Amino acid sequence: MLWLTEFSGFFSAALAVILLSPSLQSFSPAAAIRSSHLDAYFRPSPSPSDHSLGNFSYRESPILRNAAECRFSGGDSGVCNPSYVHVAITLDFVYLRGSVAAVNSVLQHSTCPESIFFHFLVSESETTLESVIRSTFPKLNLKIYYFAPERVQSLISSSVRQALEQPLNYARNYLVELLEPCVDRVIYLDSDIVVIDDILNLWKTGLGPSTIGAPEYCHANFTSYFNGAFWFDERYNETFKGRKPCYFNTGVMVMDLKKWRRFGYTETIEKWMEIQKAERIYELGSLPAYLLVFAGHVAPISHRWNQHGLGGDKVKGSCRDMHEGPVSLLHWSGSGKPWSRIDAKHPCPLDSLWEPYDLYKRSH
């Protein structure tokens, strides 16, 4: 229902050629969060250039430098350097290949790659992933943040797909606790995306009075994201009164963390998760709580920054085409992921747009 126009297979192939050039328990937040600091901006390149962790083997990303026009102030301020563009993304074993490709795509299309700082959110049980990401991107400005599943586990309810129930999907709710207070603004990206535009253009998006910005889809059937238990209960059905709520996808967001802290949105989201746990007012994972809190108050961003749904539907992962219009970011939301379909030798036509950013090294 989110698709406006289907492009032909010929156009998809042509596009590939054009675009792809080189609670609330007694568990405290402090106990839930650890971080691994990067003492220097850049680390020396390790040897050899191919890095393995069991079945995970990745080629080293090429080293990219800032263009002459980049205004980047170096120094010893680390993550707090005001010149940085901040990007947050999760890392886990299941989606690691997607995350690596996403980071690679951001760097490849950035005019100022050395001015980007990546904040990687990782489950406490997956500490070995840090060595993979550091060796694959030896010159990357980054910091690893370990997130304890117990911080949110008791609040998670069942969803239409088990993958949506993973605690790391909810780590974005806690960015204000995970990231340093000096980070006032961040771009949050899902792991199943590739960026084919300069991310600085997304970073510059004005949010006005809003706390988050995202592409909105007001033609979508917004009522379908909640069930009868919500719409027929007068305690809840006036939640959107006075608002003009539209669906938005939480896989691409520009977030004002200063405003988030001020208004305590983490606690508000947790309250809705508690209600969901007790009353079952929706069926999807982390998305509906964001709709409840922010829909109708989202700063609109061009649809070009989230061409989503390329993973197909929530169950079968069938092939789909893109929305009509220009493209800056491709998003394989849905159950089908490009790396899985490529490995199974049953790729969808648009999976070819993801493959050039794949750094995975197959063993022979």
Secondary structure, DSSP 8 states (H G I E B T S, - for coil): ---S----HHHHHHHHHHH------S--HHHHEEEE--SSS-----SSSEEEETTEEEE--------TT-----SS-GGG-TT-EEEEEEE-TTTHHHHHHHHHHHHHT-S-GGGEEEEEEEETT-TTHHHHHHHHSTT-EEEEEEE-GGGTGGG----SSGGGG-GGGGGGGGHHHHS-TT--EEEEE-SSEEE-S-HHHHHT---TT-SEEE-EETTS-GGGGS-HHHHT-TTTTTTTTT----EE-TTEEEEEHHHHHHHTHHHHHHHHHHHHHHH---SSSSHHHHHHHHTTS-EE--GGG-B--TT-SSSS-------SS--SEEE--SS--HHHHHHTT---GGGGGTGGG--B----
